[in-house]
Amino acid sequence: MVADNHDRLQIDTLRVRIRMAREDDARALASMMSARISARLATWPELMTPSMARNRLARDLADAQRIAPMVMELREDGAVCGWMSVTRLPEHPACGILTYWLGEAHQGRGLMREAAPQAVRHLFEKLGLERLRAAVQMDNAASIGVLHAAGMRPLGPGRIWCSARGQEETCLWFEIDRAMALGEAVGIGHSEAAGESPDAVASEHWAGVPER
């Protein structure tokens, strides 16, 4: 993942545009963070200040070889409505972890279900990934629906460290590979293709999975 690729990371759907984040997005992101959203995320605390959000963005943007931080905005008026990012696994750079969230005012409208499938295809095309994974809380039916809509398949349960709450939590892992995302294959069993157990994915490859 290189900086030049970041310049091409813009995804347009019917109602949403996903673009690379900027430090001046910090205030909008901080204003949307709430207890209800933070409870579903691993690394976004409930009390997120603009300064904290700006520091986070600066850190992610400086790590362009590993992280692609993005914001979602409404095409109708350009208002920031959510977040999406991809982080490469340190041990397996061709495997990325997908993270996302929507502000409460924008939930329940199907925006993420609309955006996720196109975003997944675009990320494979532009970033040279071979696999994309995501972790979701077991009872987060809405987010599980988003991952299914994006073509991702369940790998199984795992454990992740959630710095937002200072504790380890159980999650359900999902995955899609390049062939499935780009329509080059059908019927692939992703847990078998990965060659590793879901618990190994969580504990060995990404002990501190970012926000879901």
N, C-alpha and C positions, 0 to 999 in steps of 0.2 A: 504494500500500500504506500504510494508515494504522493507527494504534494500535487503533482500534475494531474493525477487521477482525481484528487479532491475537487479540482476545478470543474470537472465534468459530472460531479455528483449532484445533479438536479433531476428530480422526478416529478412530472406533472400528471395528476389524475383529474377526474372531472371537477372535484371540489377542493383538492389539496395540492400544495406544492411542497416538496421536500428539498431542502438546499443545505449546503454546508453552513454550520453555525458560525457566528461571529461573536466577538466579545461583547458587542453592544446588544446582543440578545439576552444578556444576563438579567436585566430588570424584568423583562417579560416572563422568562422562565421562573424566576424567583416568585413573582406575583401569583403564578398558577399552582405552586407547590402547596399542598394541604395535608392534613392528617390522613385523610381518606386515600390520597394518592401515595403518599410516603409509605403507608402500610403495605402497599403492594410492590414496593421497590426495595432493592438491597442497599443502595448507596446514596439515595437522596433523602436527607433528613427532613422532617416536617418543618422545622424552623430554618428555611433556606433564605438567606439575605442576598440582595443583589451582589454584594461583595463576594460572598461565598460562591455564588453562581459564576461570577466573572473569573474567579481564581480557578474554578473547575474547567471552564471553557479554555482559559489560557493554557492550562496544563494539557488538556486533550489536544488542542490545536498544535502545541509544540511537539507532540508525539505522533507526527503525521505518518510515520512508517508503521504504526501499530493501531491507531485509533482514527476513526472517521466520525466526528460528532456532527449531528445534523439537527435542524429544527424543522417542524412542520408548520406551515402557514396556510391560512385560508386564501384561496385564489381570488375570492370576491373582493376582499379588502386588504389582503397582505398581513392580517393579524396573526401573530404567532399563536398556535393552538396546541403544540405538543413537541415532543422530542423523539429522536431516533438515533441510534449509534451502532457502529460495528467495531468490535475490538478483536484483534487477532490473538489467538492463543500463543503464549510465549514458546511452547514446545512444538507447536504445529501452526506456523504462520499462514498456511493455506486454509485453516479452519477459523471462522469468525463467529463471535457471539453477538447476536442481534438483541438490542434492547430498545424499548419504546414506552412512551406514555402520552396520554392526552389530558389537558386541563379539564377539570370537572364540568365547566360550562360547555364543553365541546363533546362530552361523552353521550352515548345513546343515540348518535346520529349515523352510525355506520362509517365514520370517517376512517378509522384505522383498518377496518375490513376492506375498504375501498383502496387504501394506500398500500397495505402490506404486500399483496401479490406482485404489484408492479415494482415496488421497492426491492423485493427479494430478487427478481429477475435482473434488475438494473445493477444491483450490487455484485452479482455473479459476473455480469458482463464487464463491468468497469474495474473491479478490484482483483480479478484473477483468482477468486476463491474456489476451493474444491468442495467445501462443506460449510454450512451455516447452521448454528445451533441457537436455541433459546431455552431459558428456564422460567417456569411459571409456578406460582403457588397452586397446590392441588385443588383448592376450591375456587379458583379464579376462572369461572366458566366463560366469561366474556373474552378474556385474553386467550384461553385455549381455543375458542372459536376463531379468533384472529389467526392463530398459527395454523389451524386446519385450513382456513381460507387461503393462506399463503402456500399451501401444499406441504407443510411440514408434518412429519410423522413422529409419534411418541417413541422415545428411546426407553423410558422407564424412570423410576424415582432416583433422586440423588440428594445430597446435602450441600448447602452453600452457606458461606459466612455473610451475614447481613450487617454491615457496619452501621446502617441507619438505626438499627435496634440493638446492636452489640450482642448478637446471638447467632447461633447456627440454626438454620431452618431447613425443612424438607421441601423439595421442589420436584416438579415433573419436567424432564428434559425432552425437547423436540429437536428434530434435525431434518434438513433437506440437503441433498447433494447437487452438484452442478448439473448432472445429466437430467435429474428430475426437474430442477428449476427452469432449465432452458428447453424442456420438452424433448430431450434426446433419448430418454429411456422411460420405461414404465415397469411397475411391479418390483422395484428394488426394495429389499428389506434393509432399512437403514441401520438398525442395531447390528445386524450381521455384517453389513458393509463396513461399519466403523471399526470392527475388530476389537472392541473393548466394551466392558460393561458400563451401564449408566453411572453406577457409583464411582467407577474409575474416572469417568469423564469429570465428575464433580470434584472429587477429592484430589486427583493427581494432576489434572490439566487446568483446572480453574478454581482454585480454592476460594477466591474472592470474586465470584461472578457479579458483574455489574447489574444495574437496575433492570427489572423486568417491566 
